Amino acid sequence: MNIDLNSFEREKAIDETLQMGGVDLGLANARVGSAIRLDGKAVKSAGVIALTGRLSGSVELDCDRCLEPVERPLDIELDLEFVPNQRLADKANVELHPDDLKRDEIDGSEIDLVDIAREQILLDLPHQFFCMDDCKGLCEKCGANLNLKVCDCEDNEIDPRWAGLQNLN
């Protein structure tokens, strides 16, 4: 799904729904959980295209401790700017300011909404995700989810590196 920059003069409203399979996050532990909705507008001004609005939907993340999938809502505010490719190339060695971090360059006359959605979702994901704050994780021996059952594995096995200390008294 693309925005054709030649299809409008100054401003264009954006109301698009990207289907679940249309946005591939490229991660084994995160998937798009619902259709992604993008509401906003694109505004042309002095060679810069400003894209503002909201990205909403949900992602399904696997808990980092117990591996159970959990749905997490998305509500991302968009405030991006796009400039033609050659405008940033002219300034190769300049200091970046906070506003420069929302700026990207484009080739051609289209902005790919799927790429924007993917990038913004990936930036919004936490580094670690737990299904609940006190998630107990998986048993090291049998792999049972300790949130769902009490494991019967014995915990009296001694690490062989420390076995020599048993004989000290």
N, C-alpha and C positions, 0 to 999 in steps of 0.2 A: 504494500500500500504506500503510495507516494504522493507528495504534494508537488504539483507542477507549478513552478514559480512563474511560468509564462502565462498561467491561466487567470491571473489577477493583477490589478494595478497597484493597490496599496494595502488592502487588508482582505483576508479570507478566513471565514469561520471554519473550524475543524470539529467534526463530530463523527469520529470513526470508532468502529468496534473491530478489534483484531481477534480472530478466533483462537481458541486454546492452542491448537497445533501450529498456528502461524508464528509464534514467538518461541524459538528454541534457545534456552538459556545456556546450553552447552555444559551443564553441570550434572553430575550423577545424583547429587543429594537435593536438588531443587528443580521443580517443574512448575510451569504455569498452571494454576488450578482452576481458572475460569477465563472467560473471554475478557480481554483487556480493553477498557474504554478510554479513549483519548478525547477530551473536550477542551477546546481552546481556540486560539486564533494565531495566524501568521501575519505579521505586519512588515512591509518593505519600507525602509527609510535609509536613504543615502548609501545604497549598496549593501546594507545589513538587513538580514531577515531575522526578526525577533519571533520566537515561538514561545507563547505562554499558555498556561492552562493546567489541567489536572490529568493524571494517569491513575486509573482505578481498576480494581479487580482483586485477584488473590493469587498467591503462590503456595505450593505444597512443598514444605521443607521436611527433611528427615532429621530427627533429633540426633544430636552429636553423641549422646550417651546411650540411648536404647534403640536407635534407628527407626523408631515408629514415625510414620508420616503425620504431619500436622499442618492444617491449612492456616495461612497467615494472610490477613487482608492487606491490600496495597492502597495507599492514597498518597500519591507523589505529586508535589507541586512542580510544574515545569516553568523554567525561566531560562531559555537558551537563546543563543545568537549564532547565526551562521553568516560567514563571509565567503566571497569567492576565493578559490584556492590561491591565486596569485597575491592577494592582499596580505596574507600572513607570511608568505615566503619572502616578501621584501623586508621583513623585520626579524631576521634570524637570531640576532644577538641583542635582545631587549629584556628588560626586567619585567616579570609577570606581576600583575596586580590581581587582587581577588576577583574583580569583574572579568578578567581574562580567562578564568577557569570555566566559565559558562559558555565560552566562545569556541566554535568549531568551524572548520572550513568545509566547503562543498565543491565538488566537481560537477559541472554541468548545470542543469536547470531543474533538478528534482531533489527533494529531501525525502529520504526513506523513513517512514514512520515506524516500521518494524525494528530497524536498527536503533532508533531513538528509544523505543519502548524497552528493548533488550538492555541497552546500556543503562537506562535509568533504573530498571528493576535490579540489575546486578549491583549498582551503586547503593541501592537501598537495603540489600540483604545484609543481615548481621554476620560477623565473622564466625561466631559460634551461636548455635540455636539449640535450645532445650525445650522439650515438650512441656515441662514445668520446672520451677526453680529447684525442687528437691527430687529430680529424676534420679533413680538409683542405678540406671544403666543395665548392662548385661553381665551375667556371671562369667568370670574369666575361664572357667573350666567347661561348663556345659552350654553356655551361650543363652541361657534362659533370661527373659526379660524380668528383672527383679521388681519392677513396678506391678507386674501381674501375678507373680507367684513367689513363694519363698523357696529358695533353692536348697536342695538336700546335699549339695557337695560339701565334703569335709574341708576344713581350712587348716588342717594340722600338718600339711606338707611343708617341709622346711627347704628353703632354697639351698641347693648343694654348695653354694659358695660360702654359706654360713654354718654348714653342718659340723665343721671342726670345733665350733664354739660350744657344742652340746656337751663335750667331754670336760670342759672346764668347771671346776667347783672350788 
